[in-house]
Every structure is written in structure tokens, then in C-alpha cells.
């Protein structure tokens, strides 16, 4: 049982870290495209490239059920994207995003809990 919990805990951490890296990498490109110019733009693009590369490496290193766990990963990505949208870009979560997000979270629960 401890082995199973340990494996689930590591999977949870990998998915959270992957979502954070992907969202932050995407936000760097957004900053480079729409909020800076010159050397600042290049710096944002380089940082975004590094973060997205680390994301891809992190979520593809483990040998896991790709469809199931990356389906669950969408939940982590959605939650991380909403946090970054609010914190970094001061964008509020609208009602359609909340309702759609609830469906995303319920879908992730179905993928992870249905035996």
C-alpha cells in the first residue's frame, strides 16, 4: 500500500510540476509577443523555450498510461493556467471558464477514480 501511495504521490507531483512548467512557458511566450520588445522579447522567448522543453521531458520520462494520465494532466494544466492568468496577468475567471473548468475537473476525477 505504501508503494502505491508513493507512486501516486510521485505521479501527482510530476503532473503538477509539468502543468506549472507548461503554463509558465506559455506565459513567457505571451509576454514576449504582447508585452515586450527587443532584447526583452528574445529573453521571454528563450525562457519560454527552456520551460516548455523541461515540461515535455518531465511528463514523458515516466512510463505511464499516456492517455489516462495525460487526460488527468489536463485538469492540472487548467488549474495552473487559471492561477497564472490571475496572478501574472490579472485576468479574472469568468462564469463560462468556471463552468467549463468544473467539467474538466469532473472529467479528471472520472479518469482517475473509475475502476
C-alpha positions in Angstrom: 0.0 0.0 0.0 2.8 2.4 0.8 4.4 1.7 -2.6 1.1 2.5 -4.3 0.7 5.8 -2.3 4.2 6.6 -3.1 3.7 6.0 -6.8 0.5 8.1 -6.8 2.2 10.9 -4.9 5.1 11.0 -7.3 2.7 11.0 -10.3 0.7 13.8 -8.7 3.9 15.9 -8.2 5.1 15.2 -11.8 1.7 16.2 -13.2 1.6 19.4 -11.1 5.2 20.3 -12.0 4.6 19.6 -15.7 1.5 21.8 -15.7 3.3 24.6 -13.9 6.2 24.4 -16.4 3.9 24.3 -19.4 1.7 27.2 -18.3 4.7 29.3 -17.3 6.4 28.6 -20.6 3.3 29.6 -22.5 3.0 32.7 -20.4 6.6 33.7 -21.3 5.7 33.5 -25.0 2.6 35.6 -24.3 4.8 38.2 -22.6 7.3 38.1 -25.4 4.7 38.6 -28.1 2.4 41.1 -26.4 4.2 42.8 -23.5 7.8 43.5 -24.6 10.1 44.2 -27.5 13.8 44.0 -28.4 16.1 42.1 -26.0 13.2 41.6 -23.6 11.2 39.8 -26.2 14.1 37.5 -27.0 14.6 36.8 -23.3 11.0 35.8 -22.8 11.1 33.6 -25.9 14.3 31.8 -24.6 12.9 31.3 -21.1 9.6 30.0 -22.6 11.6 27.6 -24.8 13.5 26.2 -21.8 10.4 25.9 -19.7 8.4 24.1 -22.4 11.4 21.8 -23.1 11.6 20.9 -19.4 7.8 20.3 -19.3 8.0 17.9 -22.3 10.9 16.0 -20.7 9.2 15.8 -17.3 5.8 14.4 -18.5 7.4 12.0 -20.9 10.1 10.4 -18.7 7.8 8.1 -16.8 6.4 5.0 -18.5 2.7 5.6 -17.7 -0.6 5.1 -19.3 -0.2 8.0 -21.6 -3.9 8.6 -22.5 -5.2 8.2 -19.0 -2.6 10.2 -17.1 -2.3 13.0 -19.7 -6.1 13.2 -19.7 -5.8 13.8 -16.0 -3.0 16.2 -16.7 -5.5 18.5 -18.5 -7.0 19.1 -15.1 -3.7 20.2 -13.6 -3.0 22.4 -16.7 -6.4 24.1 -16.4 -5.9 24.9 -12.7 -2.3 26.1 -13.3 -3.5 28.3 -16.3 -6.2 29.9 -14.2 -3.7 30.7 -11.4 -1.2 32.2 -13.8 -3.9 34.2 -15.6 -5.0 35.7 -12.3 -1.6 36.2 -10.7 0.5 37.2 -13.6 -1.9 38.8 -16.0 -4.7 39.9 -13.5 -7.3 38.2 -15.6 -10.5 37.2 -13.6 -12.1 33.8 -14.0 -15.4 34.3 -15.8 -18.5 32.2 -15.3 -18.1 30.3 -18.6 -14.5 29.4 -17.5 -15.7 28.3 -14.1 -18.5 26.1 -15.5 -16.2 24.6 -18.2 -13.5 24.2 -15.7 -15.9 22.2 -13.4 -16.5 19.8 -16.3 -12.7 19.5 -16.8 -12.2 18.6 -13.1 -15.1 16.2 -13.1 -13.7 14.5 -16.2 -10.3 14.2 -14.5 -12.0 12.6 -11.5 -13.8 10.1 -13.7 -10.5 9.2 -15.4 -8.6 8.8 -12.2 -11.2 7.1 -9.9 -13.4 4.9 -12.2 -12.2 1.3 -12.0 
